[in-house]
Amino acid sequence: MTLLEYLQGYTDKSILPMHMPGHKRKAMAPYLHILGAEYDLTEITGMDDLHQPEGILKECQQKAQKLWHSQHSFFLVNGSTVGILAGIRSCTKTGDTVLVARNCHKSVYNAIELCGLNPVYILPQMLKKIPSYSCVQPSQVEEALKVHSNISAVIITSPTYEGIISDTESIARVAHSFGVPVLVDEAHGAHLDLSPYFTGGAVRAGADIVVQSLHKTLPSLTQTAVLHLNSRLVSPQSVQRQLSVFQTSSPSYLLMSSIDSCIELVQNRRLFLNWSNNLEGFKKQLRRLRYLEVLNYTENSESIFAFDKSKLVISAAHTNITGGRLFALLRDKYKIELEMCGGDYAIAMTSMADSQEDLSILADALLSIDKALLSVNRSPLCTTIKALPKRNMSIAQALESPKKVIDKQLSKDSVCAEYIWLYPPGIPIITPGEAVNDETLSIIAAAEENKMNLQKTFSNGKDDIAVVEK
């Protein structure tokens, strides 16, 4: 029985709801009918409790275990963010040191701040075709663990927004030899290893904690995610406890039903076959491109372990337009909204919901744009750091220190008091406690000049930056 069928069975009993939620499962306004309020139940008699599942929700989570081959799987209704927060907290104590890939999502940095952790960073190499990060190398992890004997956890992102997959199996093997668990932010990889066409998943590779956003690449509602646990180093009781801290105490049955129904749906292998066939057809159409390039990394290309074929990374690096301009052209002229843009590229995300016709429309638009482009030999428009800034104090110290907002042109060598990142993908250009340098200022200027979505924690003005008062 699916969770949705279970909810339907309950509503058919016509029990008078003298309890929350306030809409009482009645379509007293049109929006409540549209949103399916009749199935928006809470933890009442006959239902289950996500924070102590014993009935239908326990059965649903066991389906996830079976599908992804995990020891334990936990439904998340606050997105991968809550899985990252709970996962990191479940394998660390306040004051611990963690090994972190610098290209991790903002939620990892929020966990570092909230849990009072000390990060040691691994900076992945840059890709050659686009100014973005490659994968984390197992040798980098091993070297860092040899130097820092007090590491409590290794935290990486795989796949990245650009579809770059790290060798998680080797990374886990290295980390486990030091007795250290590995947490993988696999928000963009819930589909990996569910089909031979999409490989490189972290669950089967042996990572201890893997957090996946179902809503990103599979047919599930926004905010739905799953945390998988495969570990002798982290207990399921610890994970469940931390989820009860960070996740809402009123999880939506609509969202949980979406997770469960998605798990049922993706067991239809025909859907993955259609998806892969559509992607291969799309790539054939684009062989006529002259200047734009849809990146197609193969294993060991640019030291990349694997590449997520569902990601369409469209490079404009050798043309007279930027990634931002390509993004805007597709939206404004062709009514196609991509996922994000970087300095020299834009990203389209695909899923099994995309038809052959959908991908053909995108291909035709790219071919049309390509015809009007010129070949230009220009410097890459880089919006990611190539070297780690000097760290003068911890993230927590910088955030708690007296701060002031000044003109960024006067901020060089000052200690930054805020996060500054492009969103998406949510990777920090600089974190609190790090010294502002020329590279920081150059990236910020390039992002602003190209109207990219630059986010800052405290300062609001275009020319402002928050720094620690001396």
C-alpha positions, 0 to 999 in steps of 0.5 A: 500500500502506498502512503497516498492510498493510506491517506485516501482510506482514512479520508473515506472514513469521514471522521470529524476533524476537531484538530489541526490543521485549520482548513479541516480538510475542507475546500472552503477556498479554491486554493485548498482544493487545488493544493489537495487539502483533503490529504493534508493530515497530521499525527492523529490516531491512525496516522504515523509519526515521522520522528518515531515511525512505527506503521505506514511511514516505517514501511515507506522508509523501508521501500527507500532502503530497498530501492537505494540499497541503504541500511537506513533511509529517512524521509526529509520534508525540509529539503536536503538542507535538513539532512545536511544539518542533521547528518553533520551534527550526528557525527560531530561534537561542538568544537570538532574539526571537519574536512570540507570540500570548499565547493559545498553548499551553503547548508554545510557552512550553516551546519559548521556555524551552528555546530561550532565546528572548525573546517579544514578545506579541500579546494578541488582543481578547476575544470579546463572547459569552464571556470568551475570545480572538478571532483575531489581527489582521494589523494587530497582526502588522504593527505589532509587526514594525515596532516590533521589527525583530529578530523571527525568527518569528511564532507563533499558534494557529488555530483556538483551542480555541473554534474561532476562526480567524485570517486566516493568509493575510494574517498570512503575507503581512505576515510574509513582507514582513519576511522572517519565517516564520510557525508556526501551531499548528493542533492543532485544525484537521487537518480544515480544508480537507479539505471545503468545509464546514470552511475556514480551514486554515493550510497552503493559506493560506501559513504556513511551518510548520503543526502538526496533531493528527490525533487531536483532530478526525480518526479517529487514535490519541492522540499522532498528529500531522503537521507541514507545511512550506511555506517558502522561509525554513525548510529541510526539513533543519532541521525533520528535524534538530530532529525527530530531537532532540525526537521519540523515537528509537523511534517506534511503528509502531502510531501511524504506521500510525494516521496513514497509515490515517487519511489513507486514510480521510479521502479518503472525502468521504462521511464529511465530508458526513455530518459536516456534515449531522449538525452542521446537524441538531444546530443545528436541534434546538437552535433551541428553546433558551431560555437556553443558546446554541450559538455560531455565528459567521459571517465578520466577526462580532466581527472574527472571520475564520472559525469552525470549525463542528466545535466546539460552544461552549455558552454559559451566560453568561445563565443561573444556572449556570456553564460548569463546572456545565454540564460537570458536569451533562452528565457526572453526569446524562446521561453525556456527557463534554465536552472542557472548560469555561471560566468561562461556557461548555463545549465539545463536540468533534465528529468524523466518528465522531459519528453523528446519534444521538450528536448527538441525545443531546447535543441532548436533554440540552441542551434538558432542562437548558435547561428548568430554567434561569433567565435571569440578568443577571450579570457574565462569569466571566472566566478569561483576562487582558485586559492583559499583566502587567508583565515584570520578567525573562525566563522563563529568568531567573525559572525559574533564580532562587532562589524561594520559595512564599508565600501568594498574597494576599501576592504582589502585585507579586512576580515570579512564578517559575512558570507558572500556567494552566488546563488545558485549554486550557493558556494561561498566566494568568501566566508566570515573570518577570511581576509578580503583579497584581490581575487575576492574583489575581482569575482564580486565585481565580475558577478555584479557586472554580469548581473548574477545573483550575488547574495550577502549575509549582512550588507545590502548595497552593491558596493558594500561589504561587512567586515570585522571592526578592528 
